């Protein structure tokens, strides 16, 4: 895992972290995407397709997190930056449990290792990540439904602080 100062690139790089207008339409789009991924996950489990179980489990989790980001008006096309921002903006600020962040990170790491390094983790480890996907998504979906405009403003202000401190570090 990168140290927090290693994420300064997330605020500079194209596709990195940006504030946009909150977008309820995209919240719904990513809501449909996470549900679709969960449906495909069920099929992959039934057919015992290990790699697809990893992929769809991860993407179900990622899509619901991205729906949360759209609710707050945060754009990120870099998965590492999304996971960093989830921790700094939602976990550290008390909107999401640390376990949610850790689970997304574990799922990403497992998927990357399997996809790019052809590591075999065994059925048990793969199924552990898959089994928590529905509950993970439900918990984040509840946060999306309950988050207030005041809380969104707090998250956006924290984003501005992080971005500003990233610029100061770059100037040192």
Residue pairs with C-beta under 8 A, 6 or more apart in sequence:
1 105
2 80
2 84
4 84
4 88
5 169
7 80
7 81
7 84
7 166
8 166
8 169
8 170
9 16
10 16
10 17
10 76
10 78
10 80
10 81
10 84
10 85
10 166
11 17
11 162
11 163
11 166
11 167
12 166
12 170
13 78
13 81
15 76
15 77
15 78
16 76
16 77
16 78
16 81
17 74
17 75
17 76
17 81
17 85
17 159
17 163
18 74
18 75
18 76
19 73
19 74
19 75
19 156
19 159
19 160
20 73
20 74
20 75
21 73
22 70
22 71
22 72
22 73
22 152
23 70
23 73
24 70
24 71
26 67
26 70
27 67
27 70
27 71
27 144
28 67
29 67
30 63
30 64
30 66
30 67
30 70
31 63
31 64
31 67
31 141
31 144
33 59
33 63
34 59
34 60
34 61
34 63
34 64
34 67
34 137
34 141
37 56
37 57
37 59
37 60
37 63
38 56
38 60
38 133
38 134
38 137
40 52
40 56
41 53
41 56
41 57
41 60
41 130
41 133
44 52
44 53
44 56
45 53
45 127
45 130
48 123
50 123
50 126
51 114
51 115
53 126
53 127
53 129
53 130
54 107
54 110
54 111
54 114
54 115
54 126
54 129
54 130
55 111
55 115
57 107
57 129
57 130
57 133
58 104
58 107
58 108
58 110
58 111
58 129
60 133
60 136
60 137
61 103
61 104
61 107
61 133
61 136
61 137
62 79
62 82
62 104
62 108
64 136
64 137
64 140
64 141
64 144
65 82
65 86
65 104
65 140
66 76
66 82
67 140
67 141
67 144
68 90
68 96
68 140
68 143
68 144
68 147
69 75
69 76
69 82
69 85
71 144
71 147
71 152
72 89
72 147
72 152
72 155
72 156
73 152
73 156
74 85
74 89
74 155
74 156
74 159
76 82
76 85
79 108
83 101
83 104
83 105
83 108
85 159
86 96
86 100
86 101
86 104
87 101
88 158
88 162
89 95
89 155
89 158
89 159
89 162
90 96
90 101
90 143
90 155
91 97
91 98
91 100
91 101
93 154
93 155
93 158
95 143
95 147
95 151
95 155
96 140
96 143
97 139
100 136
100 139
100 140
103 129
103 132
103 136
104 136
106 129
107 129
110 121
110 125
110 126
110 129
113 119
113 121
114 120
114 121
